[in-house]
Amino acid sequence: MPEIAMGALSRNGMLLLARRNSERRIYPDRWSLPGGHIEDGEDAETAMCRELLEEISVTPKRWQLAAKFVSQAPPEASATFHVYHVDQWQGLPQLVGDEHTELRWFTAAEVEQETELAPSQLGEILARLAMRGSGED
């Protein structure tokens, strides 16, 4: 089963999400976190750092594992996801390449209302992270 590493950047109680390109085979045009497949010989943290640099031009400086889960829906997208909460980074988040079409900061309330998260398990994880960052936890 493939393994995916993702980074949830947070600031002032908000989380940065990326809208997947509508041409993507899995989860097209859905909001998600920047990240991608863990390559052979790579650990999840290294993959998350590499993917954030490749996709949004930031280098994580401080992070912690927020969640690890298996998603089996849709079946062709079954994977183990490693979600890291990144609260310090270097660089200004910006789109790189064509994997995503938009970056946007979401509040905890906006994350909870978003019905098109990919994968769907991200909703609860991200809402919890956003609330922690806003001092509501």
N, C-alpha and C positions, 0 to 999 in steps of 0.2 A: 504494500500500500504506500503510495507517495506520502511524503511529509512536506508540509508547508510551514514556513516561518513568516510571521507578520509583525509589524511594529505599529503600536498605537501611540502616536505622538500626542501629548497633552500639554495644555497651557491654560491657566485661568479657568479651570473647570470645563474646558472644551477639548474635543478630540478631533484630529484631522482624519477625514475619510477621503477616499479616492473613488470616483465613478469609473467602473470598468468600461472599456471600449465596447460599443454595441456590436462589433465584429468578433468579440471573444466567443469561443465555442461554449465555454462553461460560464454561467452567471453573466451573460451579456447585459450591459447597461445597468448594473446593480452597484450600490455603494458597498465598499469593502475597505480593508486596510491595505496599504502598500505591503508587498511581500511576494514571496514566491517559493519555488521548490528548493529543498535542501539538496545540494549536489553531493555526489560521492566524495567521501573523505571530509565533509564539512559537518560541523555541529550546528544546532539550530540557532544559537546566538550569532555565529559567524555568518550564517545565511541571512539572518534578519538584517545585520549591519550591511552586508553586500547589497541586498535587495533595496534597502532604503536609499543607499547611495545611487544605485542604478535607476531607480524609478522616480525618486523625488529630490535627489541631489542633497541629501543631508547625511551626516555622519553621527550616529548615536554616541553619546558620551556617558549616559547613565540610564540603565534599564533594569527591569526585573521581570521574571516570568509571571504573567497574569493568569494564564489559563492554558491548558492542553486538553484537546478533545478530538474525538473522531466524528467526522461527518460522513454519512453514507447516502445523502440525498443531494442531488440526483445520483443514482448508482455509478454513472460514469465519472463522477467527481469525488468518489470516496477518497478520503485522505485524513491523515492525522495533522491537526493544526496546532502550532506553537504560537501563542499570542504574547508578545512582550509589551509592557508598558514603558514607554520612553519619555522621560521627563526632562532630559537635557540632551541637546544635540548641537552640532555645528552646521551652519549653512541655513539658507532660506528655502523652505519647502517650495518646490516648483515642479511642474510636470516635465518629465524627461521621456522621450520615446513616445510610443503610441498605445501602450497598454491601458492607460487611463485618459479620460477626456476632461476631467475636472477634479480639483481639490477644494474641499470646503471644511471649515471648522463647525462642528456640531456641539450643541449643549446636551446635557443629560436628557432633558425633555425631548429634544429633537431626535436623539438616538432612539428613545423609547417609542416614538411615534413612527419612525422609519420602518416601513414594511418590506422594503426591498434590499435588506442586508444580505450579503453573501459571504459565507454561509449564514443561515438564519440563527445559528447558535451565538453569533457575535452580539446580538441585541442586548442580552442580559449582561454579558461580560463588559461591553462598552459602557452601558448605562452605569454600572457599578464603578468603573474607572473614572467616568466623568463626574460622578457624585463625590468620589473620594477627592478629586482635584478641586472641587468647588467648596469643600469644607462642610458639606451636608451629611457626610457619613458619620 
